[in-house]
Amino acid sequence: MLIVKKRGHAGLFKNYDDTFQPHFRSHIVELLSDRSHGHHESKQRCGMEILAGVIRGSKHWLYEEVNALWDWVIPILRTSLDNITSETLKDWGTFFTVVSESRDPRRLYRFFEMLMDKPIREGSSSFEDSSRRFAVQNALVQQEWRVPELLHRLLEFLTPYLSNKNKNVRDRIGSITAGSSTKSPHRVDFVQKVIPRLEPLKDLVLSDNGNNGSSKEEENHRETSSSSEKMEVEDDEDEERKTTIRLCKTVLKWISDGLGRMFTSTTPELFLFLPVICTLESETKDEELKTDCSMALACFSQALIQENNVTVCLETIREVMGLKSWHSRVAILGYIQVMVYCNLFTMIQTKYKKEIQNFLLHLICDDQVEVREMAAITLSGLVHCGFLDMDKDMLEHFEILSKNKVKKRKLADSMPLEALIKRHAGVLGLSALVEAYPYNVPEFMPQILMDLSNHVNDPQPIQMTVKKTLSNFRRTHHYNWHDHKQMFTDDQLVILTDILVSPTYYA
């Protein structure tokens, strides 16, 4: 409705030049300057419709007429930009979009110069700064490739504000820098500017509560330092880290918006951010950072990857697998599963399947139990969707791992950890193969269930894994059990029944 009215007004001023403009000026000024509590939204919208019609209708006016128009319009727009409210923000965004849409930027150069005049100003509130950049974004995004010089100027101006303390300011900067599909400025140049400042974040080791772990060398150094020096160093480090985290949040917004608007696939330089995202995705102390990382990782996972970039993707996964934080390995496993689903026709090639399988077989033997369990979930999902095949070699591999000798639970304190990890990895692998087929019973499954039944009394966490797998099997195969049980021998059914059916006790 808003755009239709603007086009209607545009036709009036297009056909009759500036003949009727003097009759509308006082009404436009009155409508746009309205600040009443109850009606300013509708009045300002009406003023925007008329003013947008005047500007679009001036497309073929003489130079003197256009120049006089901008002499009058520019002060009005400057004042309006300083007085945007939350109720009229969306309408003003539509206004700047319609004014700039399908227009030659040379005919609107004074309009763009007005918008480019300090989108962030000293003393302004975060909402005012965000509103001005919203106007710039809506105007420039319509120009696409036509205004590279303005985009370069804007990026140069906004770069010092990437670590701004206000969230809505950072979000708007991230969104506006991702808003254009032009290749100038080049995305790779921006990445090369910010990635050195984010590199330290991927080596963070997050404890279970989200705090950053410190190395022994750092702790020894702090113990030998005086208390005053210690406080100064910690304050400086804390402030530097906060600045880096704010920069990271801006970049995460840039990635999320950019991947959503790109007309092409994921570019190689974007994978440089993946290790940082995976490390911080499990941050619990900063909920905003965790949310931003989760959103960016989800966008990464669902993005299209061209075949010539698959190698970069796999190399980045291998890098994340070698990071200090186990949280990053859990995050990359979730990424692998969704990435494969969304790029199935590219990743289905044998060489890529083998690489992904090797990643999972390595991570399912990880020292951290959460990583092992996530690797089993990912393996189960990829087998279920048909990406990985449950072949004889994989089955034998897990059976061998599950047969590693461990001591009984009563001697768990002296139990060799390496043997327990391998045994658990084997059990997890067998469990993943069972849960990959929730609605049928392949020929190999009865024997796998028998193998798992031998581990019911193993130490934790093996015992819990087995019980959970058997419980899930019973739940998913319950309704068609009459058909499914035909795949088992009588002896196997007896063993399975003894495990799955709890005894009833009478008083």
Disulfide bonds with the S-S distance in Angstrom:
none
